[in-house]
Amino acid sequence: VMLGPDVEVTRATLTGRSFETISGEDPFLGSQLVQPFVIAVQQKGVISTVKHWLDNNQEIYRQTMNVEVGDRAQHEIYMPVFKAAFDAGAAAVMCSYNKVYGEHACQNSRILKDLLRRDLGFKGFVMSDWGATHDGKASVLGGLDVEMPAGKYVKDISASFGTDPRLAPAVDEMATHVLTSMYYVGQFDGRFPIEGSLPKYGALDADATSDAHRLVARTVIEDSAVLLKNSKGALPLQTKGLKIAMVGHFCDETEDPQYKQGSVWSGGGSGYVFTNKGTTPLQGVKAHIKDADSIEFSKDASAAASADVAVICVAAHGEEGWDRANFSLPEAADLAASVRKTNSRAKIVVLAAVPGAVTTEWLDGVDAALLMFMPGEQVGPAVARLLTGKAQPSGRLPISLPKQDEKRFTTKQYPGECPGKQKWCEHLIANFSEDVLVGYRWNDAKGVPSAFPFGFGLAYTEFELKDFDVQCSDGSMKVSVQVANVGSHTGSAVPQVYVGFPSLKPALRQLRGFSKVRLEKGKETAVHFELGEEDWSYFDVDHQRWVSAAEKGEKVTVSIGTSS
């Protein structure tokens, strides 16, 4: 069993585990990414456990806090990624620590039976998060199948069979859910082979590192790096004869003693895997750039005194158990200003590792900036290849980056309020009263531009979108656009399709298609999208069902662009 993927839609981007979720701030994005993930995992005979069900959108008092959320937001924002995973065959789901509608998630029949099994048609088993079970009988009757880690509350439930006739049939159903899932992924047919008492693939503590694995890790960093700024073609670097300064202590660190969990290049908690094979940007640059005049390093700006280019390494950190205090990117502004003061002619490039959204007030003082979302152990060689153009950054923002003065939530909404005048308490109540206005939907509806919108990302080249066309027929749409690389480098474009209609309000538009296309300079290609009824439907709270805008005779607007 694999305890993943994490798929919560990021509502509050300060949440400590935002680096773990594959959904970013948009349910369609998560839905498109989760399905191939689940299929690939389960083809190996490993059960994929999608988590955390449901509304687990902050770490602050996560084990006792309560979430109040409306039906429309639940169905349109927080449930769709789970549905996509189940449609792909995900055989398990993990219920979360928090309360929803006043009841702990792992004994909550409304979310475990009504929303999960009745509405989404889930057939697999429900596993508790570690220590998320509080009452054995309530959990068994509420829809939990497996209590983790040790069955503290459920193990003696048979003693109550005689006093409550509902329990024995419920336990039979629990076992059925588990065995069905094991059969479904082929565990009884040898798809996950065992030799003796160990998996055929090797012991759990065996070193699985290989060149092929390292290549995947490095390539993922390169493909997901987001280029925020590239003034006057500052990147890629022409390194021959160049004097390069690596500035900031993170250029030569993998660990930070101030972090309770995780490392410089990885978030902390359940999603963290310790490695003694980590690399640093300084190591990567020295190993891969051989034609530079010099490569110097300093924790302060001193190495930049005679440099042609200063590469500043900065990092923010997130970890399980509590949310970040703010959106700042520590040291970025101070180091950039110090380098500029030390050497006014040096080109300044910022490499930033972040667990989620950060503010970018420091960006005006630099020439280029690459954002990496907790890149991991192969950051060194990946950074060197990105700086020199051997690899092209082709990531796009999965979350919006806020301006410094953005006020998205009231305290009642996030992190929540306590009874009386207390600021913090175990039984915090977070009211998701913003409803469907999550992420860029909020920015659009409120007319508050973000510093960088969802879906944003530059390339080392320039792209042109042209010949946009929409054809409607028999309740479906065929959308096409021509993408041309009109710049001077090979690169990847990501055209994005957004759909809007009156009943979607207060949201104005929502992502319903995207495609990454890699083009050499001077080349172009046609990109096609097919849309259907689900792309212009909304959840009608009064009738408790999905309703098509076309069914109501509403006009559907289709937009295409390079960000929200």
Disulfide bonds with the S-S distance in Angstrom:
Cys95-Cys106 2.07
Cys251-Cys313 2.15
Cys418-Cys425 2.27
